[in-house]
Structure formats: structure tokens, C-alpha cells
Amino acid sequence: MVSDIAVDRGSDLGTQLEARRVELTAYCYRMLGSAFEAEDAVQEAFVRAWRGFDAFEGRSSFRSWLYRIATNVCLDMKGASQRRARPMDLGPARSADAPLGTPLEETMWIEPIPDSRVVSATSDPVEAAIAKESVRLAFVAALQHLPAKQRAVLILREVLRWQADEVAELLGTSVAAVNSALQRARATLASKDVSAAGRPAELDEQQRALLARYVKAFEQYDMDALTSVLHEDATWNMPPYALWLQTHEDVRKWCLGPGIGCQGSRLIPVMANGSPAFGQYKPDPNGGLAPWSLQVLEISGDKLSGITFFLDTARLFPLFGLPAHLDH
């Protein structure tokens, strides 16, 4: 993290803002649940900082001042009050025989974000673990159950480790109100069984082997091998559709039924939300392989606990630097 010190007025403001882009994008992403809204919020915060810099008196650190601006931008945005969700938040698991239904608006869904946009380089393994854990899909989805100001309090106190008086000053409230909001926010997250307490930031040898088995099973479309890497209650979901699956039998039926067009796919590895992810390309009737989904995998123990297939490839593949088409 960038040191929390007063800004050097003699240096270039643009350089100082850019030095904080990643951590601010991570903050706004946790607040808003959207990669694109987070980047818009940071850009707006930078604009406001440029316009208001002459009035910055240096009583607080430059970083604190910038977070105050970013918080206000997020609270002003419609996305702060509109809770984004995952399919698992909207209803019970269905069977593979259920109709796919109508795709819902993109503003309904938690969106994935590249690690490079939200995870700052650090030599501290604890900081790295917390940074990754606090942008995982499950944690960001749980944050969406909090009112916007509670969300800000929890992120600032639990993830960024600010003191209660610092958060109170930023939000223009009392320490007692901050502590009360934090207590309520903690209770809500506890009910969702998530926290920002980091698992190891880097994949271990066993997890890398698990991913290799998954890629081989998916690309060979081997259903026995594919379900063997999934927990029995692993979730399988495909925004922008509300339908989601949770049994090996339904995953198999889906893949061999409505999802049969994915046979012959190729997976290109990326990192999203502190988790392993893949750009999935499936056979194109016109030749080569066409984008189909951005897969984000969740690992629990020695198996996968969930796979989310984000189907909005037109927006997401450029964000992740994935090619628009593969020749083979």
C-alpha cells in the first residue's frame, strides 16, 4: 500500500494520483461490485481531486483526502444503492431440465475484475492475502447485502485497517456511529459465512495440479473427470441468467444437453478477483474458436467449490486482454 503521508505539493499531481489508482479501484470495486463502475468512480474521483486540490489544506493525509472523495463518488453513484447479486442470491438451485429463462440486465450482477486492476504489488504475504480475499466474488457479493455506508465502514476498518476515528472523520460521523455500523456489518457478513481474512495469496502445488486436472477435463469434455474436481455441492452459474446448478448429475446433464456446444473448447488462463480464471473459447461454425465465457473458479480445500461462467464476453474479454477470436 502507498504510505499514508501528506502529499508533496512540489511533485506532479497526476503521478501521485496514478500511484493510488490500483488501491482506489479495489476500494470502489468492493463498494460497487462492477469493474466498469469502479473505474468510472476512480476517474471521477481524480477529476474532483484535480478541481479541488487548491483547497486541500493538508490537515489530513493526501491519501485520506482522496479516499473521502472516492467514497463520496461511490455514494453518489446509483450503483451504491442498487445491490448487485450472484445467481445463488436470487433463488434456489434448479435442475438442468429447467428453462434457461431470459437474461437479466447487466446491472443485476456482480462483475469480475482482473487482479492487475485491484491487487497492488506487495512483499507482505498477509497484505497480499487480504487484498485477494477481499475482492473474491463471494466476499464482494456479501458486501452488497450491506447499506452503502455500512459497506464503506466495513471495507475501511476490516480490509484497509483504518482506525475508527479516521473513518468517522472521513464519513463525517461519530466514532460511536462507526463502531455500531461495523458491528452490524460484521453480523451480516458472518451470516453469509465470508470474511476478508486471507487464505494464502499464491496457489500451492496441490491447487495448481487441481487446475491442470480441471483444464484437461473441460477441454476433453470428460464428464467423469470434470465432476471429480467439483465438491458435491459446488455451484455452477452463468450470469446474465438466474439459473444455477449444484449437483454433479445436473452439471453432467447440462454439459451434455444445453451446453453441448462447449465440447471442443479451449481455455486461456487469466486471474480474476484473486482467483484462477479462464477465457473460454468454443468451436465457431465459421471456423476457429469464438469467445463464450469468462470462467472464474473458486477453490475450497482440494476441490472446486464453484464455477461462474460470465457470458458477456464482448465487454469482459477486452478488459482481461483476451483475443477476440482464436484461429485454432
Secondary structure, DSSP 8 states (H G I E B T S, - for coil): --------TTS-HHHHHHTTHHHHHHHHHHHHS-HHHHHHHHHHHHHHHHHHGGG--SSS-HHHHHHHHHHHHHHHSHHHHS--B-HHHHS----TTS-------GGGB----BHHHH----S-HHHHHHHHHTTSHHHHHHHTTS-HHHHHHHIIIIIS---HHHHHHHHTS-HHHHHHHHHHHHHHHHHTT-------SS--HHHHHHHHHHHHHHHHT-HHHHHHTEEEEEEEE-TT---EE-SHHHHHHHHHTTTGGGTT-EEEEEEETTEEEEEEEEE-TTSSEEEEEEEEEEEETTEEEEEEEE--HHHHHHHTT--S-B--
